[in-house]
Amino acid sequence: MNETLIIGGGIIGLLTARELLHAGSTVTLIEMGETGRESSWAGGGIVSPLYPWRAPDCVTALAAWSQRAYPALATALHDETGIDPELTSSGLLILETEALTEALAWGESHGQRIEVIDSVYLHETEPELGPRPPHALLMPEIAQIRTPRLAKAARRSLEQRIPLREQEEVLELLVEGGRAVGVRTSKGAIHADRIVICAGAWTAKLLEQLGNPPDIEPVRGQMILFYAKPGLVNHIVLFNERYIIPRRDGRVLLGSTLEHTGFAKTTTAEAKEELYRAAIELFPLLRRTPIEDHWAGLRPGSPSGIPYIGAYPGIEGLFLNAGHFRNGLVTGPASARLVLDLMLNREPIVDPVPYAMNVERA
Ligand SMILES: Cc1cc2nc3c(=O)[nH]c(=O)nc-3n(C[C@H](O)[C@H](O)[C@H](O)COP(=O)(O)OP(=O)(O)OC[C@H]3O[C@@H](n4cnc5c(N)ncnc54)[C@H](O)[C@@H]3O)c2cc1C
């Protein structure tokens, strides 16, 4: 393979560039802002879909592959860059139990450990937790990754090896005779043999010129961060569609909202209040803990959260890896490997059909 351009330097673009490098390709990555500062920075970094039994099977397939790949990836990035992305097996505690039978059956059929725990054990394992349902679900093997560090490490590992063209927006795809030949950016034209679009929430905007953009739209998510001490929260805890994530240094994140507000990446006082209330309901001691930060990110929303991975129909040399919605961190490593498999005509790691551009998403 010759020169490949990657458009978008979020986690999907960074990992796709890494795969291309490992395959011996020449890569250039173009990012309109700074790499790893959009959704991939804002995300919580849970290495699992939120209520995993609700995820479409094709998302589960990417998540399961990535869950197996993450330990080696995190170690490699740490060794290469000195930046530890803090992959941590905190375990996922789910306080809703109305779907108990469904969740257990899903765990059984997908080889994922799910245990039912009683309120006594719940109290032992999360002593500061407010709600005390008679039962909860624990997925002890679920991990989290510290998103800003993951993107920083991925960037650092690439920066000596490929051109990273930041602060350069791709304005137009150059297509000649049904073949992608390059892009026009805010700084001029760049020619290439292959282009992979990893532009997250902006993907459809970029592909509008081709007349048939994928169904990807921005979905805002807001989070708050508490400057807490280690030990207050021990697991990732999921309750009422809200989750709390404890980092190794004690900080805890509470997320997140789901808002269809276009490309506005602003935070709102209402969301902050709502997230704060959810946090102190879950862990009342957080009342005494300062909020350190509050931010918003734009998820690349797609129907059923199924990403578009593979060739763009009708244009040779053009590929997509975008639309990962709420699961781009957990599905990122598999998505990057899969798009490469398809570009190189290798045996794909999973059945690629559900992610194809022309497949109807429910
Ligand atoms: C609050 C929140 C919580 C989340 N929690 C989780 C979680 O716990 N687990 C999980 O798996 N996922 C989570 N996600 C989702 C996850 O963050 C995304 O699915 C993932 O980051 C998408 O990665 P990406 O690289 O496609 O997009 P991005 O990180 O947004 O990267 C796309 C990049 O493309 C660039 N770009 C766009 N257009 C152009 C252009 N024309 N020219 C040049 N560059 C361009 C952008 O500047 C951007 O840097 C969360 C998201 C949010 C917002």
The ligand as a Gaussian input file, in Angstrom:
#p B3LYP/6-31G(d) Opt

LIG

0 1
 C      -19.333000      12.388000      27.744000
 C      -18.885000      11.208000      26.923000
 C      -18.650000       9.993000      27.564000
 C      -18.217000       8.887000      26.817000
 N      -17.891000       7.731000      27.474000
 C      -17.443000       6.668000      26.773000
 C      -17.050000       5.476000      27.445000
 O      -17.064000       5.408000      28.684000
 N      -16.641000       4.397000      26.689000
 C      -16.607000       4.455000      25.326000
 O      -16.252000       3.455000      24.687000
 N      -16.953000       5.599000      24.656000
 C      -17.369000       6.687000      25.348000
 N      -17.729000       7.829000      24.692000
 C      -17.739000       7.826000      23.219000
 C      -16.355000       8.002000      22.670000
 O      -15.745000       9.101000      23.295000
 C      -16.458000       8.227000      21.142000
 O      -17.203000       7.200000      20.540000
 C      -15.050000       8.235000      20.516000
 O      -14.207000       9.110000      21.207000
 C      -15.142000       8.625000      19.049000
 O      -13.815000       8.757000      18.582000
 P      -13.528000       9.464000      17.188000
 O      -12.075000       9.404000      16.984000
 O      -14.431000       8.893000      16.152000
 O      -14.057000      10.946000      17.409000
 P      -13.306000      12.255000      18.006000
 O      -12.515000      11.931000      19.208000
 O      -14.330000      13.328000      18.137000
 O      -12.295000      12.583000      16.857000
 C      -12.684000      13.040000      15.586000
 C      -11.623000      14.042000      15.162000
 O      -11.813000      14.390000      13.797000
 C      -11.437000      15.739000      13.650000
 N      -12.047000      16.251000      12.421000
 C      -13.367000      16.294000      12.128000
 N      -13.576000      16.825000      10.903000
 C      -12.345000      17.123000      10.415000
 C      -11.911000      17.728000       9.211000
 N      -12.762000      18.102000       8.254000
 N      -10.579000      17.888000       9.032000
 C       -9.688000      17.487000       9.971000
 N      -10.061000      16.933000      11.138000
 C      -11.369000      16.755000      11.363000
 C      -11.976000      16.398000      14.919000
 O      -11.353000      17.632000      15.195000
 C      -11.699000      15.334000      15.957000
 O      -10.462000      15.539000      16.643000
 C      -18.103000       8.979000      25.403000
 C      -18.319000      10.203000      24.783000
 C      -18.693000      11.318000      25.525000
 C      -18.893000      12.638000      24.834000

